[in-house]
Amino acid sequence: MSLNVHPEWHEEQQRANAVGELIRSRISQLQEQVGVVRSEIVTIRKEFWDDVTVNFEDAAEAAETFASMKQQAEVLSERERSHRHAHAQLKLLERLKETPYFGRIDFQETGESLSERVYIGIGSLLDDEGETFLIYDWRAPVSGMYYDFAPGPADYETPMGRIEGTMDLKRQYMIRHGEILSLFDTGITIGDELLQQVLGKHSDAQMKSIVATIQREQNQVIRDTAHQLLVVQGAAGSGKTSAALQRVAYLLYRYRETLNAEHILLFSPNSMFNSYVATVLPELGEENMQQTTFQEYVEHRVGEAFRVENPFEQLEYALTAMDETIYPARRAGIGFKASTDFLAVVEAYVGRLKTEGLVFKAIEFRGRELLSADELREKFYAYDPTWSIPNRLVDLAEWLQQRLRQSAKAERQAPWVEDEIELLDREAYLEAYNQLRRQKQFTEHTFDDFDREKATLAAMVVNEHYKPLRKAVKRLSFIDLPATYAALFADPELAQTLAPAASLPERWPAVCADTARRLAAGVLPNEDTTSYVLLKDRIEGSHRNLKVRHVFIDEAQDYSPIQLAYLHQLFPFAKWTVLGDWNQAIHVQAAESDGFQDLLQLFGEGQARTVPFSKSYRSTRQIVDFTRGMMPNGATIEPFNRDGAKPTMTVAADTALMRELVYRKLAELSADGNRTVAVICKTAEESREVYTFLKDRIPVRLIGMETVTFEQGLVVIPAYLAKGVEFDAVLLYNASQASYGRESERRLFYTACTRAMHELHLFGTGEISPFVTDTPDDTYSILRVSS
Ligand SMILES: Nc1ncnc2c1ncn2[C@@H]1O[C@H](COP(=O)(O)OP(=O)(O)OP(=O)(O)O)[C@@H](O)[C@H]1O
């Protein structure tokens, strides 16, 4: 219904004006307040030392000085806190000034004679008396009904219990700069009309908040607080990531007294994704949660021991090296090392290390062996075998520190020390002199003093040289973790002996040989990262993270069972929200089977809830009709009814012409006002080739593994990096049988095609990819171009 025909438009605009007026006056009050607090802070900072009496003459004076400094610091931090709070409040009001609310429900509680008008926006606003909510935060309990019910009987939960009643009205607004642009009364689903408008827009390279149009199934995920594990399995573009981010905002609101952004961690598919979602929470007035990638986490844990292969390198390898002889073994290795069977092998190996097999490194000083690897091993295995490995190592490290102290003492007499003393500068001498003075060891007897000074200098010199050794012992560097891990592959029989129930791949001996070769070259293959880090934790002591209370895993279909099991150990007390779509499992290590059975088992019956999302919002109906035709379970994917042109498949006579046609289409789409257009290639190598061809003709950006920002414009990108993001239009490069012909590439192809919001154009040469021809003929149009 348009604004000029809605009978209550005038009344509504008047209310919006009145609320706008109030917001403006609150803004100016708050600005004044912020200004006052700011200048107070500046003054306190400037005069900090004036108000503190500094006196360190004796202990009592020093304590007083300390107390007065502490008091000043507290005043300052209280003011700073209040400034931050006022500042955040101000930002929220600025946003409310533009769009005070987007929804309204009229709700009559059972037993009450009047119905209450509940206006819903991104934050709450109370009237001047502080009694009536002029706007309710979308996360308030009462607001939940807006997303969950159609007019009629409705209810909502409050901390005091369930409230029941009748919803008389559900209304949606589009308000910009305080003006109501449109107004609709809606039924169960939140305004198809509004969704049409929102989804029809061009993408601006930043994910948007969906707060005004959250759908009922999404709301269930956003507001769930009952389960330890929440799994969302949803089609491409069904709003999994969007719902997850809204959920973060919801949790921050619901538990605002105890939860903050630092307690929430999102594992995202790649670094670029962080920049893509960065604005959603700030737009809602919340701070961004912590973000990382699994790779970033393990790289940090592995440290310098190896160069860690990246999952994208692994994928690139799988896509390009299929014809190599070693490929079948490597592929089998990747599959097995992703499984919980391999986890059982590693755990059993750790069990064995309790009695034998841990590899030690000798401790050397200036090329001389202070303690041999054998001595260390003997000492370690002489401990009570029922002690855990980490406990034994703590003890061993203490013993080593003692040995180092003794050895350092003896070393002071060594000739090299004297040589070094002679080379010392004036400052070192001064330091020695001061040390002796502090220890009151000068006797004023010059010869003795000279000897003492020399002894002190010798101790200083030796200590300096022993420092790295002491540090290394503290870090447990006397254990050769890489070698201990590699030993698991030295004997192909070992794994089966350790875990008799594990079903090892036939090619296991070849896998072992390949792994050993790569480890020896200093590379930790991607499929070995989790097991290596797990082994490290078991030996050095686990790194459980107790701070994080909510873990979110996006694109979880690409995590292997072993990775999920590892993360479960890492965050033992966190609640989990896991988002995935099996049709988009593109990494080689991803589990073959559907569902998150292993994960559900880890959490146990009753702790987990799985929510399916079947409606796809990202793409037009035509694109969804085409893409779902590629997947065996495609019929379950439901398109949101938004119209666009049918996808096209252009077959060029040769590669040169295909490139030319891609260029022309790109130029045309850009001229048509599309803000983000991607040419999606299969691999990084192909992306580089296409980029090289395009770059001098049209401004285009090449996206690679190392890209960290997602920006508006034209890009060339490998398919696996486009995961999770979206573009106004997608040009799929080389949709030919030769390039996308293997069954294992179906999901990658599907993932690439489902990135398109408004237009999808495929280009190829020769035979068309079977993934295209599998879809019904009427879902796309074919164009053959020979020159
Ligand atoms: N309720 C909604 N209201 C408005 N837009 C929505 C809604 N749900 C999803 N969208 C839009 O649909 C698009 C896809 O959403 P999102 O990226 O969250 O989906 P996804 O399930 O994570 O997708 P994929 O698995 O393909 O990466 C986004 O543009 C998002 O803004």
The ligand as an SDF file (V2000), in Angstrom:
LIG
                    3D

 31 33  0  0  0  0  0  0  0  0999 V2000
   15.4300  -11.7270    6.4740 N   0  0  0  0  0  0  0  0  0  0  0  0
   16.1290  -11.1240    5.5580 C   0  0  0  0  0  0  0  0  0  0  0  0
   15.8420   -9.8730    5.2010 N   0  0  0  0  0  0  0  0  0  0  0  0
   16.5730   -9.2430    4.2390 C   0  0  0  0  0  0  0  0  0  0  0  0
   17.6080   -9.7750    3.6130 N   0  0  0  0  0  0  0  0  0  0  0  0
   17.9430  -11.0200    3.9530 C   0  0  0  0  0  0  0  0  0  0  0  0
   17.2330  -11.7650    4.9270 C   0  0  0  0  0  0  0  0  0  0  0  0
   17.8050  -12.9670    5.0320 N   0  0  0  0  0  0  0  0  0  0  0  0
   18.8320  -12.9810    4.1730 C   0  0  0  0  0  0  0  0  0  0  0  0
   18.9100  -11.8100    3.5150 N   0  0  0  0  0  0  0  0  0  0  0  0
   19.8960  -11.4190    2.5070 C   0  0  0  0  0  0  0  0  0  0  0  0
   20.2250  -12.5530    1.7330 O   0  0  0  0  0  0  0  0  0  0  0  0
   21.6030  -12.5310    1.3770 C   0  0  0  0  0  0  0  0  0  0  0  0
   22.2430  -13.8200    1.7910 C   0  0  0  0  0  0  0  0  0  0  0  0
   22.3590  -13.8700    3.1840 O   0  0  0  0  0  0  0  0  0  0  0  0
   23.5680  -14.5960    3.9070 P   0  0  0  0  0  0  0  0  0  0  0  0
   24.8350  -14.2550    3.2450 O   0  0  0  0  0  0  0  0  0  0  0  0
   23.3900  -14.3640    5.3530 O   0  0  0  0  0  0  0  0  0  0  0  0
   23.2000  -16.0900    3.5460 O   0  0  0  0  0  0  0  0  0  0  0  0
   24.0010  -17.4200    3.8160 P   0  0  0  0  0  0  0  0  0  0  0  0
   22.9840  -18.4430    4.1110 O   0  0  0  0  0  0  0  0  0  0  0  0
   25.0440  -17.1830    4.8340 O   0  0  0  0  0  0  0  0  0  0  0  0
   24.6000  -17.6570    2.3970 O   0  0  0  0  0  0  0  0  0  0  0  0
   25.7870  -18.5950    1.8310 P   0  0  0  0  0  0  0  0  0  0  0  0
   25.6940  -19.9140    2.5150 O   0  0  0  0  0  0  0  0  0  0  0  0
   25.4590  -18.6980    0.3900 O   0  0  0  0  0  0  0  0  0  0  0  0
   27.0470  -17.8550    2.0620 O   0  0  0  0  0  0  0  0  0  0  0  0
   22.1830  -11.3030    2.0370 C   0  0  0  0  0  0  0  0  0  0  0  0
   22.2090  -10.2600    1.0990 O   0  0  0  0  0  0  0  0  0  0  0  0
   21.2090  -10.9740    3.1340 C   0  0  0  0  0  0  0  0  0  0  0  0
   21.2080   -9.6050    3.4280 O   0  0  0  0  0  0  0  0  0  0  0  0
  1  2  1  0
  2  3  1  0
  2  7  2  0
  3  4  2  0
  4  5  1  0
  5  6  2  0
  6  7  1  0
  6 10  1  0
  7  8  1  0
  8  9  2  0
  9 10  1  0
 10 11  1  0
 11 12  1  0
 11 30  1  0
 12 13  1  0
 13 14  1  0
 13 28  1  0
 14 15  1  0
 15 16  1  0
 16 17  2  0
 16 18  1  0
 16 19  1  0
 19 20  1  0
 20 21  2  0
 20 22  1  0
 20 23  1  0
 23 24  1  0
 24 25  2  0
 24 26  1  0
 24 27  1  0
 28 29  1  0
 28 30  1  0
 30 31  1  0
M  END
$$$$
